[in-house]
Amino acid sequence: MVDRGALSARMWRHIMPTVWVAYLLAFIDRVNIGIASLGMKQSLGLTDADLGLAAGIFFIGYFILEIPGTYIALTE
């Protein structure tokens, strides 16, 4: 018999570093868009809607890759 508590702890030790790295990269993406928007609005003539679309593109990528990423993390 496998101890469920030990198995759960082992899974969390495996999954949590991956989750933290993914969260950090997502945070960096959002911060970079916010900082870059200050200069892009003036130099490229972008509106707030254009910048919202750019930020939304990151969300679409995270949404599409969420299920395959979870599958990869759980099958290793």
C-alpha positions as CSV (number, residue, x, y, z in Angstrom):
1,M,0.0,0.0,0.0
2,V,1.1,3.5,-0.8
3,D,0.9,6.1,1.9
4,R,-1.4,8.7,0.5
5,G,0.1,11.5,2.7
6,A,3.6,10.8,1.5
7,L,2.4,10.6,-2.1
8,S,0.6,13.9,-1.7
9,A,3.6,15.6,-0.2
10,R,5.8,14.3,-3.0
11,M,3.4,15.6,-5.7
12,W,3.3,19.0,-4.1
13,R,7.1,19.2,-3.9
14,H,7.1,18.4,-7.6
15,I,4.3,20.7,-8.7
16,M,4.9,23.8,-6.6
17,P,8.2,24.9,-8.1
18,T,6.7,24.7,-11.6
19,V,3.7,26.7,-10.5
20,W,5.8,29.4,-8.9
21,V,8.0,29.8,-12.0
22,A,4.8,30.0,-14.2
23,Y,3.3,32.6,-11.8
24,L,6.5,34.6,-11.8
25,L,6.7,34.7,-15.6
26,A,3.0,35.7,-15.9
27,F,3.7,38.5,-13.4
28,I,6.7,39.7,-15.3
29,D,4.6,39.8,-18.6
30,R,1.9,41.9,-17.0
31,V,4.4,44.3,-15.4
32,N,6.3,44.7,-18.7
33,I,3.1,45.5,-20.6
34,G,2.3,48.2,-17.9
35,I,5.7,49.8,-18.1
36,A,6.0,49.6,-21.9
37,S,2.5,51.1,-22.3
38,L,3.8,54.4,-20.9
39,G,6.1,54.9,-23.9
40,M,4.0,53.1,-26.5
41,K,1.0,55.3,-26.0
42,Q,2.9,58.4,-27.1
43,S,5.3,57.0,-29.7
44,L,2.9,54.6,-31.4
45,G,-0.3,56.5,-30.9
46,L,-2.0,53.5,-29.1
47,T,-5.3,53.9,-27.3
48,D,-6.2,52.2,-24.0
49,A,-8.2,49.7,-26.0
50,D,-5.2,48.7,-28.0
51,L,-3.1,48.2,-24.9
52,G,-6.0,46.1,-23.4
53,L,-5.9,43.9,-26.5
54,A,-2.2,43.4,-26.1
55,A,-2.6,42.4,-22.4
56,G,-5.5,40.1,-23.4
57,I,-3.3,38.3,-25.9
58,F,-1.2,37.1,-22.9
59,F,-4.3,35.8,-21.2
60,I,-5.3,33.8,-24.3
61,G,-1.9,32.1,-24.3
62,Y,-2.2,31.2,-20.7
63,F,-5.7,29.9,-21.1
64,I,-4.9,27.7,-24.1
65,L,-1.7,26.3,-22.5
66,E,-3.2,25.7,-19.1
67,I,-4.6,22.2,-19.7
68,P,-1.5,20.8,-21.6
69,G,0.8,22.3,-18.9
70,T,-1.2,20.6,-16.1
71,Y,-1.2,17.3,-18.0
72,I,2.6,17.5,-18.4
73,A,3.2,18.4,-14.8
74,L,1.0,15.6,-13.5
75,T,2.3,12.8,-15.8
76,E,6.0,13.2,-14.9
